[in-house]
Each structure stands twice: as C-alpha cells, then as structure tokens.
Amino acid sequence: TSWSCYHGIERWRRNCGCNGGSPGWSQVWRDPLRSGLDRLRDELIKIYEQHAGAFFTDPWRVRNDYIEVILDRTLENVERFLAQNVGRDLSPDEKTKVLRLCEMQRNALLMSTSCGWFFDEISGIETIQIMQYAARAIQLAKEVSGIDLEPLFLEYLEKAPSNVPELQNGARIYQLFVETAVVDLYRVGAHFAVSSLFEDYEDKTEIYSYTTVSDRYEREDTGVRKLATGRVALRSNITLDEKVLMYAAVHLGDQNLYGGICEFTDEAAFVKMQTDVKDAFQKSDSSQVIQLINTHFGANHYSLWQIFRDESRKVFDHILESRLQEIESYFRQIYADQYPIMAAMSDMRATLPKPLRVAAEITINTELQRLLEKDDLDIERIEKNVEEVKRFCLELDQPKLELIATEKINLLVDKFKQMPENTDLLEKLCQQVNALIQLPLQLDFWHAQNELYQIASEFYDNKRVDAEAGEKNAQVWVKCFNHLADALKVKI
C-alpha cells in the first residue's frame, strides 16, 4: 500500500497526480528513477551474490541477519556476527569486505524508501536522500568489485525531468546534491584537518560514524592566520576500513582555507612536509605555504567545502564572530543615537522608518540573546527589552530566542529538581520563569512540565499538609509552586 495515495504501488513508478498542488508540475520523473533504481538493484544483487558466496553459505539469510549489527555496532557484536556467519578466521581486509557487502545491500533497500516518491519534485530533500542511499551502494560496490555503476545509473536519471528548469534532470541533481555528499576516509581526514584549526580535538575522538586518532599534531596561530599539520589514523565504525593519513591545512582569514591530504607512507616525507610548511608559515609567506602544500600533496588538496555541512556552520560562525560583533556594535550605536526620535515617533503612533526598525531589532535581539544565555537572569533588563519590543512593534528572532528561552527554563527546572525542598531556589525559579513567559515567544514547556509534575507527585501533598498546619516555609513553598505550575500550565 501507499500512504496518502489511493493508487497503491503506482506511487513508486507513475505520474499518479497525487501531489502538493504545485501548478504545472508533474511526477513524470518517477518512472525513469524507479527504472534506474531497479536496474541498480539488479546489478548490486549480481555483485553481492558473486562476492558474498566466498564467505557465506546463505548470503540472503546473512543479509537479513545483518539487522543485528545495525542495531548494535559495537566491535564485540560485529565480531560475533562475523564469527557466526563465516566459518573461518578473517583478515582485517576480509572483515571490511564482508561489512561492505552487507552495507551495500542495506543501502540497496533504503533507496526505495517511500518518502522519496511522495512529493512533486525530484530535487526534494526526500528524493535526494534516496539517491544518496543509491550513491552509497554504488560506492561500496566499486570498493568491493571494482565495478563502477554510477554511469549506468546516471543514464536513467538523465531521463527523469525536474520541474525546476535550472535543475534540468535527475542526473544534474545527482551531480549537484548527491556527489558532493559522498564521504570516504580521505574526506573524513580533510574534515578533521580543517575543523582542527578551530576546534581542540582529543587525541582520540568520534566524528559521526568514524573514529580518529590524532598523532604528531601541530598548530600555529598568528593573528587570523592558522596552520595545522599532523597525522591521523581513521577507522570507519561501519565497515572497519582503516587508513593513516598525513595532512596540512592553512586558514588565511575569512573563507580563505586550503589544505592537502594523502596516505601516510614514509616518515621522512612526513617530517619534511611538516617542517617545510611550518617554516613558510612562520615567515608569513602565504603563497609559499600553498605552493608547498601542492608540492607535498599533489592533486590531493581541499578547501572549506570538504567539511561536513553541520560542522561547516561552526567554522563559519568562528570566522564571522569578530565581524558580527563589529556589525552589532554599529547597529547598537545607531539605535542609541536615534532612540529619542524613535521614542517621539512611537508616542505619536508614527511608523518607524525601516533602517531604524532594523537597527532596533538587531540590537534588542542580540541583547535578549546575551541576557538569556547568562547563568543568572537579569530580570529587570529582560523586562525593559520586552517593553521596547512592544513599544516599537519590533519582530524578534523567534526560532533562536524560543530555543534559548526553552533551554533556560529546562535548566532552571532541572536545577530545582535536584533540591526540590529549597524554598529560596523555588522563589528564584518562579521569578525567572515569570520573566521568561512575558517574552512574546512560543515556548516549549514539555520537558519542564514533566519534571514539575514529577516533583509535585513526590513533594506537593506533604508540603500542602505542612502549610495547612501553619508552617511558614511550607506556605511559601506551596504558594510559589502553585504560581510556577500556573506559569508552565501544569494542573496540580
């Protein structure tokens, strides 16, 4: 069956017409995409049966049993799976080959995931995701057999038209959004090298599904310029594939980042690379640094774009930090200088000019974020900023502030849960939560509500009995707790 579509399995192969209503759009792309995935699946089956037969008596039973590894990827469980299904000891390379075969089949299943066929357009994130599963299966098939199935798959994708003219077809979309997402150990090493310029890694660390062990790491900092060189051992926790790589990465300010990476094979070559690049960097000869990276690493160079997408945001945040502070300071000064006329216009109910509104919104959003991130909330300052938001009819950066304010409430309630009979802490919590809920934001109380309800279940009845008996501290506790429960919409 096919959810939200009465055409059943036609959802996976036809322009059935069940769509989001985009005018003039069609799902003609489904047929060639389905045909391409079916052909790819058939070719993957051939590779799997040919190579898995050297290890398993029943390859398809092993494919099904691989779910036990997916659910528990600890090394002990992986070794248990291999021992149960292969009747002999395996070399490290053979273990990797077996796991690649199983992962290849796993991705062959994932590439038919239903959400990839649900929406109107082949460039949607869901359809791109199933093409990424296909790309991973293609990558693993090539590593196992040496056969490259990508050209064959692209022939089918070329026949899958996009509804977005500039994206042309599925092949173009694959090149833009799928090929660029493919990861191997070299890209993981490049990611480690680049991000190590801005982040202090432990000698051994986990990067998503990879384990890195850093060795001979050196970092040089001169103002905005940074250089990192070293050696790193990488292991995929999925396939147990391993490599030792050497690298150099240099940041010359802004987005200007360059590096090289290759397999570590020779100690003398590594020492020379590290010495040469470091000497040129210390002489502030940026062009020589880049030239030396090219000399030592050849075509194996990379840039900021090799970092994994989520981590690249952290790097951009670091690069932009000082600039954003300057920009925010500039707008803060405008807001301060123009505040009297803005106040007068507000009193006369006149609409603020857009430049003044922008200056006010940036200043107040930045100020509120800073106040909310402090350990101790400055309630008076928060309330003053809320008044200014209302006075000038300003827009808040709701997604960011809602997240920060929600996390602050959760943190405060968690702290109270550790000392639930501390009346002073409860009073402070009540004041701070009351200040936060005055913000014109949609806060998520789910975590705080659950924690507060649990506290009430354990302590409220006894405190109420003590309060009714005249105990002053208990009376204050019950009064504050009732206010807090009302604020967080918890019925006691």
N, C-alpha and C positions, 0 to 999 in steps of 0.2 A: 504494500500500500504506500501511498504518498501523502504525507500530511499537508493540509491546506490546498489540496488539488484532487479533484474527483477523477482525474484522468489516469490514476494509478501509476504504473511504471512509465507511462509516457512522459512523466515529469523528467525522467532521466535521459530522454532522447529526442523529444519533439518540441516544436513551437506550439505548445498546447494553448497558449493565450491566457493562462492564469498568471497575471503579473501585477506589478505595483501601479499600473496605470500611467506609465511614462508615455506621453503622446508619440506615436510613430515608431516606438521601439518594438523589437521582436526578439524571439528566442531561437532564431534560426541557427545560432552558434551551437546549440545543444547537440545536434546530430553529429557534426564533424568532431566535436570534443569527445562525445561518447565513443564514436568510432575509433578515435585516436587512443583513448584510454583502453578500450577493449583490445586493440592491436598491441599496445604496450603491455597489457596484462598477459597476453598470449606469449609474447617474446620473453617476458620475465619468467613465465612458467617453464619454458624450454631451458633457460639458464639455470633456474632453480633445480629442476629435476636432473640436469646433467651434472651439476657440481655437488648437490646435496647427496646424491647417490653414493659418493665416495665416503660419506660419513654415517648416513642413516639407512636402516633397512626400510623404514617407512617415512619418507620425507614429509608427507602431508600430515601425518599424526604429530610429528615434531613441530611442524608449523603451527598446529593448533595448540600444542602444549607450551609453546613459546609465551603464551599469556602469563605463565607463572614467572617468567623473567620480567615481563613488562610491569607486573605488579610489585616486584621486589628485585631491584637491580643491584643489590649488594653483591660484592665479589664472591662471597661464600655461596649465595644462591645461584649465581651464574655458573660457578664451578660444579655445583650439584646437578644443575640442568645438563651441562655438558657430559658429566660422568654417567648420568642415567641414560643418555641418548646416543652416546658414541662408545663403541666397545673397545676403545684403546686410549692410551695417553696421547694428548695433542700437544704439538709445539705451540708457542705463542702465536705464530703466523696462522696456524691452522685454527686456533680458537677464534682469532679475528675473522677468518674466512667464514666459519660457521655462523658467527653472530651477524656478519654482514648479510649472509643469505637469509637469515630469519628476519632481519630488519628490512631487507628488500621486499619480502613478502608482506610484512606488516604495512609498509607504505603502499604496496600494491592494493591492499584492502582499503586503506584510508583514502586513496584518491577517488573512490566512488562515494564518499560521504555525501549525504543527501542535501545538506545546506548549500553545496556548491552548485546545485541545479535549481534552487528555489527562486532566485531573483531574476531581474530582467536582463542584466548586463554581464558579459563575460569578464569584464575588468573589475567586478565587485570583489571585495576582500574575501568572500567565501569561495568564489571560483578560483581566485588566485591561490588560496590556501590549498585546494585540491591539486592545482598544478604544481605547487611546491612539494606536495607529497610525491607526485609523479617524478619531479626533478630529483628528489632524494632517492627514489627507487632506481632511476637511471644512473645516478652517481654510484650507487652501491653495485649495480650490475656491471658497470665498467671496471670497478675496482676488483670484482670477483673474476670476471671473464675476459676483460679487455675489449668487450663489445660496447660500442657507443650507440645507444638507441635514441639519442636526442635528435639527430637529423630526421629520423623516421617520424618521431612524434611531432616535430615542427611542421612536417608536410601536412599533417592533418589540421594542426592549429591554424595554418595559413588559410584554410577553407572556412574557419569559424569567424564570421564578421562581427566586429564590435559595433555597437550603436553609437559610439563616440567617434566621430570621423578621424580625429587626430591619432587615435589609438589603432586604427586600421583593422587589425585582426588578432586572433589569439597568439600567433607567433610573435607579433610585435609586443604584445602584453607580456608574454613569457620572457622576452629579452629585457624588457624594462623592469619588471617587478619580481620575476622568479629567478633568473640567472644571478641577479645581484644579491639574492638572499641565500645562495648556496654557500655552505660552510664546510671547510676542511681544516685539517690541523694547521696548515700554513696561515689560514685566515684567523684562526684562534690565536696563533702566535703573534700575528700582526696586531690583533686587538689587544693582547696583553702588553705588547711593547708600547703602543700608542697610549693606552689608558694608564700605564705605569708612570707616564710623565706627570699625571695629575692626581694619581691615587697611590697611596702607600700599600702595596700588597704584602701579605705574609709570605715567607719562603715557600709555603705550600698553601694553595688556595683553590677553591672551586669556582669555575666560571661556567655557569649553566651546567651542561652535562659533561664538562671536561675538568680534569684535574691538572693543575700546573705546579711544577716545582722549579722555582727560580734559583739560579746559580750565577755567581760572578757578576751580579747586578751592580752597575754604577750609574749614578745620576749627577749631572752637572746643572747648576742653575746660575744664570747671570741676568738679573732683571727679568724681562719677559721671556728670554730665551732659555730653553731647556734641552738637555740631551740625555738620552737613556741608552745604555748598551748592556748586553749581557747574553746569558744562555738560559734556555728554559726547556725543561722536559715536559711534554704534553701527553696526556692519555685520554682517549675517549672512554667515558664510563658506559657507553652503549655497546661499542664494538671491541673495546680493549686495544684499539690501534694506538701505537705509540711512536713518537718522534722526539728527537732532541734538536732544537733549532738555536741558531745564534741570530742576533738582531741588533739594529741601531735605529733609533727614532729621534728626530730633532723637531722641536717646535720653535719657530722663529717669530712668533707673535701672531695675533689674530687667527685666521684659519690656515695659516701657512705651516703645514706639517708634512714631513717627509720621512721615509724610512725604508729600510731594506731588511729582508729576512731570507735565510736559507738553512739547509740542513747542516748541523754541526758534524764535521768530519775530521777536522785537523786542529789540534791545539795551537800550533804555530800561526795558522791563518787567523784563528780567533783572536789571539793576542795582538797580532799586527793590526787587525781591523779596529779593535778597541783602542789601541794606542794612537793610530793614525787619526781616527775620527775625533777622539778626545783632544788631541793636540791642536787640530784645526779649529775646534770649537772654542778652546781656551784663547786662541788668537783672534776670536771674533770674525773669522773668515767663513761666512755662511756659504758662499759659493763653493769654497773648497770642501766644506763638510758634505754638501750634496754630491759633489764630484767624487769624493772618496766613497760615499755610500754606493754610488753607481759602480765604482771600480770593484769594490769588495763583494757586492751582491748581484751585479749584472742586472738582468731584467726583473729580478725578484724584488721590486720596490712597491711601496704602497703609500696611501695618504689617509687623511681623516675619514674618507668614505669606507675604509675597510673595518671600522669599528662597528660592532653590533649596534643596531638602531637605538635601543633603550639606553645603552651606555653613552652613545654619541651625544645625547641630550645633556648628560653630566659634564662632558667635555665642553660643549658649547656654553653651558652655564658658567663654567670656570673661566672660559675665555672672555665672556661678556660681563663678568661680575663687576670689574672696575669701571667699565664703560657705562653699565646700567646705573651704577652709583652716581656717576657724573651727571647722567641724564636726569635721574630722580632729583638730584640736588638743584639742577637748573629749573625744573618744574616747581620744586618747593619754594625757590626764591620768587618765581613769578606769582605763585599763589599768595605768598606773604606780602609782596609789594602791591598786588591788586585786590587784596582782601577788603579794604574799606569800600571801594566802589562796588565790589560784588555784594557786600552786605547791604549797601544802599539800594542796589537794583533788586535784591531779594525783598527788601521791605516794601518796595513799590510794585512787587509782583511782576517785574520785568524779566524776560528770558535772558539768561546769560549767553554771551557770545560763545561759540564753540571752542575757540582757543582757551578761554578762561575756564570753561567747563572741563576741558581735557586736563588742564593743569591741576585743577582741584581734585578731579577723580584719581589721577595718578598719585598725587600727594597723599590723599586720605587712604586710598587702598594700600599704599606702601606703609603708611603709619599704622593702620589697623593690623596688617600682617606682622609687623615688628612687635606690636603690643601683644598680640595673641600668642606669639612664639616665646615670649618671656616666661620664665618659671613662675614669677609672681605677677598676676594680672594687675595692671594699673586701672582700676575700675573707673576712676574719675576721667582719665584720658580717653578710655573707650567710649564712655557716655558722651563726652564732648564731641568726639568724631562722629558718633551716631547722630547727634543733633545737627552737625554740619551737613551730613548726607541728606537729612530731611529738609533742612533749610534751603539748600541749593538744588534739591531734586537730582542728586547725583546717582550714577549707576555704580554698584560695587562689582568687583571681580568675584562673582558669586561662586563659581566652582572651586577656586583656590581658597577663598575665605571660609566657605562652608566646610571644606575638608579640614582646614586648620582648626576651626572652632569646634568641630565634632571631635577631633582627636584630643583637643584640650579638655572637653567635658569628660571624655572617656578616661583620660589620665587622672583627672581630679576625682572621679568616682572610684577608680581603681585604688587610688591612694587612701580614700576614706574606707574602702572595704578592708584594708589592712589594719585599720584602727577604728572600727565601727562605733565604739563607745566613747570616742573622743569628741566631746561636745564642742570644744573650741574649733576643731577641724571641720566639724559639720556646719557650724555657723559660717566659717570662711567659705566653705564649698557652696553653701546656699547663696551667699552674696555674689560669688563669682559666676555661678550658673545663671542667676537672675540678670547679671550684666550681659552675659553672652546671648541669652534668648531675646534681648532687646534689639540685637542686630537684625536688620531686615534680610535674614537668610533662612533657607530651609535646611534645618539641621537634622541629622540622623541620630535619633536617641536610642536606637535598637540595643546597642551594647550597654549603654548606661542604664536603660530601663531594666534589662535582665539582671544586671548586677545589683541595682537598687531593690528590685523585688526579692532577690535572694537575701539581702541584708535585712529587709523587712520581715521575711519569713523566720529569720533566726532571732531577731532582737526586738522587733516593734512591740509585740504583745507584752513582754516583760517591762519594757520602758513605759508603756502606757499605764500598766498597773502601778508602777513606782510613781508616775506623775500624778495619778489619781489619789495616791496616798500622801501627796504633798511634798515629794522630794523635788527641790528646785531644779537641780541639774537635769533630772529626767523630764521635767516640764519643758525646759528649754530645748532639750533633745527632740522631744515629740513635736513641739511647735515647728522647729527648723526642718525636721524630717518631713512633716506634712507639707510645708512650703516647697521643699525640694521635689517631693513626689508630684505636687501640682505642676511645678515648672516642667518636669520631664514627662508629664502625662501618664503617671503611674497611679492606678487606683489601689489604695491601701484597704 
